């Protein structure tokens, strides 16, 4: 069925994610970039229509007539290809954020760029281009200047250089709209480069140079995907998930963020709209497990190095989440000028959960360290001491109320299960549980006992416990075999 342009707010699942280990964007089935942050996942976006349809800004390339859409990622890459079929022809739009190989596999060289290539594959297509940049979450409507075939978009702390090939001249000072006819084989290439407004070096790219960036990016992702050692069922889907995980990994630090976006609601019209562009310790064990299980040990070791460096200090100061650079001060703000996705307010940046007390995080850190140790990672004396200190913190604070892993605001709950488990096969390193298995403590007013012990159960040594929220029944939790 031939469909026209989307009226407003596509379903969230209609967006495709592209990224390059530093920058990230969401592209709708309508060919519109409605969210785009450059250089840091938590940076101020240049397009924010995802969170406010009227004033957020976007960059759309699509047929000017009615069409039907299909999409795919180029195999084993994070390069998106959207295919528009009209009554007169077929238009393909390719979207990517350039990346190249740096030192080894784990330190790539991402560019703060977005490349879009529209090509007429069949017949002829009339193409509509809408370029409406908005900085500072839509607050700043930047100025467009044009010089020597390159646009300069500036206002506030951000700037873009924009090159259209063939060249196009902006007709306004803030936005650009145009319609052009493409015949069979003809292309429109666009390169957006993010920069600081006081350090702009406008640079044009030849068609060959743009193609080299595309080819280099494709080779990087194909080479990275080829390292996956998983050969079981649904390998294609597993590799696709791994590619997303890699794209959400910060190139500079190796940290893995939970999501590239902020304030997408848990339920439409609700208020639980959080900024997830940070790193949760609760996710660390699962991410580390996935990297080791799929053969990406270099990435796993780099991520663990980030965890060691970031959590260092006093165990009592352990945070629920951190910025990709290890930042702890993630002050939360509400952007009242934005409507929110489909009216889901408020829009938030930063995350106040960084200051919450969630006792289970201590157990998550021990689980992560154990998994790393189990796969041959070295736990140095300083980190050993820190892990021992985390056990002491739990012993001292287990009966304090906290916000729980649901991160409720303005409410405190019974303590959120301080889960400690360290399992190894009987042939595994026996020193682990002896270092952390220290003592037992009793729960005031209850007959049950929480035990930190190193007894062997079914061939594994278990460092207990986890607490249920109601009867305080001791529970155990063990990692699945890798």
C-alpha positions in Angstrom: 0.0 0.0 0.0 1.3 3.5 -0.9 1.5 5.7 2.1 2.1 9.4 2.6 4.3 11.2 5.1 3.8 10.6 8.8 1.7 13.3 10.4 3.3 13.3 13.8 5.1 11.2 16.4 5.7 7.8 14.8 5.6 4.8 17.2 8.9 4.4 19.0 9.5 1.0 17.3 9.4 2.7 13.9 12.7 4.4 14.6 16.0 2.9 13.6 19.2 3.5 15.6 22.5 4.5 14.0 25.6 5.4 15.8 29.4 5.2 15.9 30.6 4.7 19.5 30.1 8.4 20.4 27.4 9.9 18.3 23.9 8.6 17.9 20.7 9.3 15.9 17.2 7.9 15.4 15.8 7.8 11.9 12.0 7.3 11.3 10.5 5.2 8.5 9.6 8.6 7.0 13.3 9.3 6.4 13.5 11.9 9.1 16.3 12.2 11.6 14.3 13.2 14.7 17.0 12.8 17.3 20.8 13.3 16.9 23.6 13.8 19.4 27.2 14.3 18.4 30.4 13.3 20.1 28.8 12.3 23.5 25.6 10.3 24.0 24.5 12.8 26.7 25.3 15.8 24.6 22.7 18.4 23.6 21.0 17.2 20.4 20.9 19.0 17.1 17.5 17.5 16.2 15.0 16.9 19.0 11.6 16.4 17.2 11.3 13.1 19.0 10.5 15.1 22.2 8.6 18.0 20.6 7.1 17.7 17.2 6.6 21.4 16.7 9.8 23.0 17.9 12.3 20.1 18.3 13.9 20.2 14.8 14.5 17.5 12.2 16.2 16.5 9.0 14.0 14.7 6.5 14.8 13.3 3.0 11.9 11.4 1.4 9.8 11.4 -1.8 7.5 14.4 -2.2 4.7 12.0 -3.4 3.0 9.0 -1.7 5.2 6.0 -1.1 5.6 2.7 0.7 8.7 2.0 2.8 11.0 -0.9 3.5 14.2 -0.8 5.5 17.2 -2.9 6.4 20.7 -2.5 7.8 23.5 -3.5 5.4 24.5 -7.0 6.6 26.8 -7.0 9.7 26.8 -3.2 9.9 25.1 -0.2 11.6 24.5 1.4 8.2 20.8 2.0 7.6 19.2 1.7 4.1 15.6 3.0 3.7 13.8 2.2 0.4 10.9 4.3 -0.8 8.8 3.0 -3.6 6.6 5.5 -5.4 4.3 5.3 -8.5 7.2 6.9 -10.6 10.3 5.2 -9.2 12.3 4.0 -6.2 14.5 6.1 -3.9 17.0 4.6 -1.5 18.3 6.7 1.4 21.5 5.5 3.2 22.3 6.8 6.6 25.4 6.3 8.7 27.8 7.9 11.2 31.4 7.4 10.0 33.8 5.3 12.0 37.2 3.9 11.3 39.5 1.5 13.0 41.9 3.0 15.5 44.3 1.2 17.8 43.2 -2.4 17.7 39.5 -3.4 17.8 38.5 -1.6 21.0 39.6 2.0 20.3 37.8 3.0 17.1 38.0 6.5 15.6 34.4 7.9 15.2 33.8 11.1 13.4 31.3 13.7 14.6 29.4 13.4 11.3 26.2 12.2 9.8 26.2 11.1 6.1 23.0 10.8 4.1 22.9 9.6 0.5 19.7 9.6 -1.5 19.8 7.7 -4.8 17.2 7.1 -7.5 17.3 3.3 -8.2 14.3 3.0 -10.5 12.5 5.5 -12.8 12.5 9.1 -11.4 11.6 10.5 -8.0 10.7 14.0 -6.8 12.5 14.3 -3.5 11.6 16.6 -0.6 14.3 17.9 1.7 13.5 19.5 5.1 16.4 20.7 7.2 15.4 22.3 10.5 18.3 22.2 13.0 17.5 23.1 16.6 20.2 23.3 19.3 19.9 23.1 23.1 16.9 20.7 23.0 15.0 23.0 20.7 15.7 26.2 22.7 18.1 27.6 20.1 17.1 28.2 16.5 20.5 28.6 14.9 21.5 30.8 12.0 22.4 29.4 8.5 25.2 31.0 6.5 26.5 29.9 3.2 30.0 30.2 1.8 32.1 28.3 -0.7 29.5 25.4 -1.2 29.4 24.7 2.6 26.7 25.8 5.1 27.7 27.1 8.5 24.9 26.5 11.1 25.6 28.2 14.4 24.1 29.5 17.6 25.0 28.9 21.3 27.6 26.3 22.1 27.1 24.1 19.0 27.7 24.5 15.3 27.4 22.4 12.2 29.0 22.5 8.8 26.7 21.1 6.1 27.6 20.1 2.6 25.1 19.2 -0.1 26.4 17.6 -3.3 25.1 18.8 -5.7 25.4 22.2 -4.0 22.3 23.8 -2.7 21.9 27.4 -1.3 19.8 28.0 1.8 16.9 30.3 1.1 16.3 31.3 4.7 18.4 32.1 7.7 17.2 29.3 10.0 15.6 26.5 8.0 15.9 24.9 4.5 13.2 23.2 2.4 13.6 22.2 -1.2 12.2 19.7 -3.8 14.4 18.3 -6.5 14.0 15.7 -9.3 16.2 12.7 -9.4 16.6 10.6 -12.5 17.7 7.0 -12.6 21.3 6.7 -11.0 21.4 10.3 -9.7 22.3 11.0 -6.1 22.1 13.7 -3.4 24.9 13.4 -0.8 24.9 15.3 2.5 27.6 15.5 5.1 26.8 17.1 8.5 29.8 17.8 10.7 29.5 18.9 14.3 32.0 21.4 15.6 32.5 24.2 18.1 31.3 27.5 16.8 34.7 29.2 17.6 36.8 26.6 16.0 35.1 26.1 12.6 37.1 24.9 9.6 34.6 24.5 6.7 35.7 21.7 4.5 34.1 20.3 1.4 34.2 16.6 0.5 34.4 15.3 -3.0 32.0 12.5 -4.0 35.0 10.1 -3.9 35.9 11.2 -0.4 32.4 10.7 0.8 32.3 7.2 -0.7 35.6 6.4 1.0 34.0 7.3 4.4 31.1 5.0 3.6 33.4 2.2 2.6 35.6 2.6 5.6 32.6 2.5 7.9 31.2 -0.6 6.3 34.6 -2.3 6.6 34.9 -1.4 10.2 31.5 -2.9 11.1 31.9 -6.0 9.0 35.3 -6.7 10.5 34.0 -6.2 14.0 31.0 -8.5 13.4 33.3 -11.2 12.0 35.0 -11.4 15.4 31.7 -12.8 16.9 32.4 -16.4 18.0 28.8 -17.4 18.5 27.7 -20.0 15.9 24.3 -21.1 17.4 20.7 -20.5 16.5 19.6 -17.0 15.5 23.1 -15.9 14.8 22.0 -13.0 12.6 19.9 -11.6 15.5 22.6 -12.1 18.0 25.1 -10.2 15.8 22.6 -7.5 15.3 22.2 -7.1 19.1 26.0 -7.1 19.5 26.3 -4.3 16.9 23.9 -2.2 19.0 25.9 -2.9 22.1 29.1 -1.8 20.3 27.5 1.3 19.0 26.4 2.3 22.5 30.0 1.9 23.7 31.9 5.1 24.2 35.0 5.0 22.0 37.1 7.0 24.5 36.4 5.1 27.7 34.8 1.7 26.8 31.8 2.5 28.9 28.4 1.2 27.7 25.3 3.4 28.0 21.8 2.1 28.6 20.2 4.0 25.7 21.0 6.8 23.3 17.9 8.8 24.3 16.2 10.6 27.1 12.6 10.9 28.3 10.9 8.3 26.2 8.0 7.3 28.5 7.4 4.0 30.2 3.8 4.6 29.4 2.2 7.3 27.2 1.3 10.3 29.1 3.1 9.1 32.2 5.8 10.9 34.2 8.4 8.2 34.5 10.5 9.6 31.6 14.1 9.3 32.5 17.4 10.1 30.9 19.1 6.8 30.1 22.2 8.1 28.4 24.4 6.9 31.3 26.0 3.7 32.6 24.2 1.6 35.2 26.3 -0.7 37.4 23.3 -3.0 37.4 23.7 -3.6 33.7 27.5 -4.2 33.9 27.4 -7.9 34.7 25.0 -8.7 31.9 27.0 -6.6 29.4 30.3 -8.2 30.5 28.7 -11.7 30.2 27.5 -10.9 26.7 30.9 -9.6 25.5 32.7 -12.6 26.9 30.1 -15.1 25.6 30.3 -13.6 22.0 34.1 -13.5 21.9 34.6 -9.8 22.4 37.1 -10.2 25.3 39.1 -7.1 24.4 35.9 -4.9 24.9 35.1 -6.8 28.1 38.5 -6.1 29.6 38.3 -2.4 28.6 34.8 -2.1 30.1 36.1 -3.6 33.4 39.0 -1.2 33.4 36.5 1.6 33.2 34.5 0.1 36.1 37.6 -0.2 38.3 38.6 3.4 37.7 35.1 4.8 37.9 34.1 3.2 41.2 37.4 3.8 43.0 37.2 5.7 46.2 35.1 4.9 49.2 32.7 1.9 48.8 30.1 3.8 50.7 30.1 6.4 47.9 29.2 3.8 45.2 26.8 5.3 42.7 23.9 3.6 40.9 25.0 5.1 37.6 27.8 7.2 36.1 28.5 9.3 33.0 30.6 7.7 30.3 33.6 9.6 31.6 33.0 8.5 35.1 31.0 11.6 36.1 29.1 11.3 39.3 27.4 14.7 39.4 24.5 14.1 37.0 22.1 16.9 38.0 18.6 16.3 36.8 16.6 19.1 35.1 13.1 19.3 33.7 12.8 21.0 30.3 9.3 22.5 30.7 9.4 24.1 27.2 9.1 20.7 25.5 5.9 18.8 25.0 7.5 15.4 25.4 7.0 12.3 23.2 3.2 12.3 22.5 2.6 14.7 25.4 4.5 12.6 27.9 5.9 15.2 30.3 8.2 16.2 31.8 11.3 15.9 29.6 14.3 15.4 31.7 18.1 15.7 31.2 20.5 14.3 33.8 19.3 11.6 36.3 18.7 12.1 40.0 18.9 8.4 40.5 22.7 8.9 40.6 22.2 10.2 44.1 19.9 7.4 45.3 20.8 4.7 47.8 20.2 1.3 46.2 21.8 -1.5 48.2 21.6 -4.1 45.5 24.2 -2.2 43.5 27.0 -3.5 45.8 26.0 -7.0 44.9 25.9 -6.2 41.2 29.5 -4.9 41.4 30.7 -8.1 43.1 28.9 -10.2 40.4 30.6 -8.2 37.7 34.0 -8.6 39.3 33.5 -12.3 39.8 32.4 -12.8 36.2 35.5 -10.9 35.0 37.7 -13.0 37.3 36.1 -16.2 36.0 37.1 -15.3 32.5 40.8 -14.8 33.4 40.7 -11.2 34.4 43.1 -10.1 37.1 41.7 -8.5 40.3 44.5 -6.3 41.6 45.1 -5.8 45.4 43.5 -2.4 45.3 40.3 -3.6 43.7 40.2 -6.6 46.1 40.3 -4.2 49.0 37.5 -2.2 47.5 35.3 -5.3 47.0 35.9 -6.3 50.6 34.8 -2.8 51.6 31.6 -3.2 49.7 30.7 -6.3 51.8 31.3 -4.3 54.9 29.0 -1.6 53.7 26.2 -4.1 53.1 26.7 -5.5 56.5 26.4 -2.1 58.0 23.5 -0.8 55.9 21.4 -3.8 54.9 18.5 -2.8 57.1 18.2 0.8 55.7 15.4 1.7 53.5 16.3 2.7 49.9 14.7 3.7 46.6 15.0 0.2 45.1 16.1 -0.7 41.6 12.8 0.7 40.3 14.2 4.2 41.2 11.1 5.6 42.7 11.1 9.3 43.5 9.8 10.7 46.8 9.4 7.3 48.3 11.5 4.8 50.3 11.0 1.1 50.4 12.3 -1.9 52.2 15.9 -2.6 51.4 16.4 -3.8 47.8 18.0 -7.2 48.0 21.8 -6.9 48.4 22.5 -9.8 46.1 26.0 -11.3 46.4 26.8 -14.4 44.5 30.1 -15.7 43.4 30.0 -19.0 41.8 32.8 -21.1 40.5 33.2 -24.7 39.5 35.2 -26.7 42.0 38.3 -26.4 39.8 37.9 -22.6 39.8 40.0 -20.1 41.9 39.3 -21.0 45.5 40.7 -17.7 46.8 37.7 -15.7 45.7 35.2 -16.8 48.3 37.8 -17.0 51.0 38.5 -13.3 50.4 34.9 -12.1 50.6 33.3 -14.8 52.9 33.8 -13.2 56.2 31.0 -13.6 58.7 27.3 -14.1 59.3 24.9 -11.5 60.6 21.4 -11.9 62.0 18.4 -9.8 61.1 17.1 -7.9 64.1 13.6 -9.1 64.9 13.7 -12.1 62.6 14.9 -15.6 63.1 16.5 -15.9 59.7 20.2 -15.3 59.2 22.0 -13.8 56.2 25.2 -15.7 55.6 28.3 -14.8 53.6 29.8 -18.2 53.3 31.9 -20.2 50.9 30.3 -23.6 51.1 30.3 -25.7 47.9 26.8 -26.3 46.5 26.4 -28.4 43.4 30.0 -27.9 42.5 29.8 -24.1 42.9 30.9 -21.9 45.8 28.1 -19.5 46.7 28.6 -16.2 48.4 25.1 -15.5 49.8 22.7 -13.8 50.1 19.8 -12.1 48.4 16.9 -11.0 50.5 13.3 -11.2 49.5 11.3 -8.1 50.3 8.6 -9.8 52.4 9.7 -12.6 54.6 13.4 -11.9 54.4 14.0 -15.5 53.2 17.6 -16.1 52.2 17.9 -16.6 48.5 20.7 -17.6 46.2 21.6 -16.6 42.7 24.2 -18.0 40.5 25.5 -17.1 37.0 24.7 -19.4 34.2 27.6 -21.3 32.7 29.4 -19.5 29.8 
